Amino acid sequence: MTIPITGIVFLFGAIVYIFSSHKFYQCWKRENNYIAKLFAYAFFLLGLHWFLDAIPCLMFIGDQSFIWRIIDPVRIFSLFTGITILGYTMSYIKFPKYRWPVSILLSIITITAIGLFIVSPPTYFYINGSLGWEIEPIIGIISFLPIVLAVIPVGIVFFQEARRAEDKRVKIRALGLGIAMCWGVFPSITDFILGNFFKIPPLYSDLSYLGCFLFLFITILLTWKPALPRVRVKI
């Protein structure tokens, strides 16, 4: 029996992101923290994306191409909408005057990526329980752009907050969130770019995602008590 490695990893990722979203949501309700509200929405959408990814990976349905054609538009929408909210959050914190142009740019990329995935869907396959997929290089590059424009800058914002924070728990949490954000870029590079050009075994992507999810889970679990790292809006 083949163990659905990718499905297990993605399901764990969904649990971690939804759990993180719940923590941000609690902070928003308790402190009326607008930044926490934005992160709650973004992390929930990212968690939904990983959950939708996990379904076909766990079920190993015979006609997988048909299942992916149904799930792809919804999961891609969830992924890039979550990333767009992260981009808006980053702009709101660091460059409030440009938050809407950044959001519009990311929205355009999201709509373009969804359209390209529908017109030219990836080819999915399994290697020893790990999901592999091939995609047109231009689609991979366009899909990777929001990660560069939003996720990495959010990680940098958390690093800056870790440097400024005086409370040790808040400092560690901000540092952990920053590392988790930047770490998540590496498996994305494998998925969208390296995997297609160099045919890297998909197991390496699974292991990289698993490490990122574990790190994020441990960070949230051990440091969330009780306040969210407070970020400062540059006026």
Buried (B, 14 or more C-beta within 10 A) or exposed (E): EEEBBBBBBBBBBBBBBBBBBBBBBBBBEEBEBEBBBBBBBBBBBBBBBBBBBBBBBBEEEEEBEEBBEEBBBEBBBBBBBBBBBBBBBBBBBBBEEEBEEBBEBBBEBBEBBBEBBEEEBBEBEBEEBBBBBEBBEEBBEBBBBBBEBBBBBBBBBBBBBBEEBEEEBBBBBBBBBBBBBBBBBBBBBBBBBBBBEEEBEBBBBBBBBBBBBBBBBEBBEEBBEEBBBBBEEEE
